[in-house]
Amino acid sequence: MNASPSQPHPAEWTETQDLLPSVARDLPAGRHQFHKEQMMAQIHEDLRTTGTDARPAVAARRPNPFLRRAILLPAAAFALAGAVVAGVALSGGNGGDGKSALATGPALTTQVGAADAKGAPQLLDRISLAAADVSGPAPHAGQFVYIASKVASTHPKTVDDKTTVVSQELHSRQVWNSLDGKDGWLIEAGETSDKGMTLASKVPSSSAYDALVKLPTDPAALFQRIYRDSDAVRDPEVPRDQAAFVAIGDLLTESYPPAELAAALYKAAAKIPGVVAVDDAVDAVGRHGVAIARQNDDDGERTEWIFDKQTLEFLGERNVVVKKVADSPFKVGTVTFTSAITQRAVVDASKQVPGQAG
């Protein structure tokens, strides 16, 4: 059987969560909520280092992966977060004693790929078929889902009332999540210490494998479930269709969905208004592919799921500014978030990497 875009392959699969939030968990970098938290974390750090605040910097303890930008926050929230940090030089959080992934480099930019609304259903149908054509071992109790990726994001930086746009260095991220969603570990350069931080919680993450296997695999039922759950948590100013699209995308990154569910997710995505195909998109490590995407007119950003052009393997995702929005510091072509999944596997213990004895 061939590997699919979003499905884990047996022990180690070089490529790249449930619908909505249940508890504070690990959040892949990017999105406006992440930016806002990064800014506030840096405020505390800068105050601490200048002796005006005794509190330590906020570490990389972030909301659940499904409390994503397009679900929680309206576009105006990001501009507000930027205003809060006027006069404070921004960088990525340093997560305690880890090395900082400084957001001081030039803004990440890209060529904006052409969008094709008519081509989206056909491409999603092909991706769905590829996702269903997967054979892999079912995880068993006690194991962990391991995801390794490369990520970076872009931030506005305001110093003395002057705002510029800067980007993080591309950095590594490793996540381990137990099948029941109650235990896990995160190591992310610049966001945690070198040893990482716990993701343990009494309330299981809804992205956990045990939760995913309970989701409907009928595309129509899954489509309705996505909208119902995203409506329950999104900000009223965030468009419903965009929130639903992001919710599905979140299931394709740091999770281990069964093949039948992955196929259904793509078919459900085809039902969302405004979904388009993009002829060329590039993931965080430079791999070119085709993309399934949707534009949020409120913030001018297009969320892109990137797939290998031949195998339709899921490579990663990115957010690209495709429309200039008033009061936004981002120009068209700015990449506000980018990721590339480099490995996905099932391992026998937290903090164990594939190929390493338990």
Secondary structure, 3 states (H helix, E strand, C coil): CCCCCCCCCCCEECCCCCCCCCCCCCCCCCCHHHHHHHHHHHHHHHHHHCCCCCCCCCCCCCCCCCCCHHHHCCHHHHHHHHHHCCCCCCCCCCCCCCCCCCEEEECCECCCCCEECCCHHHHHHHHHHHHHCCCCCCCCCCCEEEEEEEEEEEEEEEECCEEEEEEECCEEEEEEEECCCCCEEEEEECCECCCCEECCCCCCCCCCHHHHCCCCCCHHHHHHHHHHHHHHHCCCCCCHHHHHHHHHHHCCCCCCCCHHHHHHHHHHHCCCCCEEEEEEEECCCCCEEEEEEEEECCCCEEEEEEECCCCCCEEEEEEEECCCCCCCCCCCCEEEEEEEEEEEEEECCCCCCCCCCC
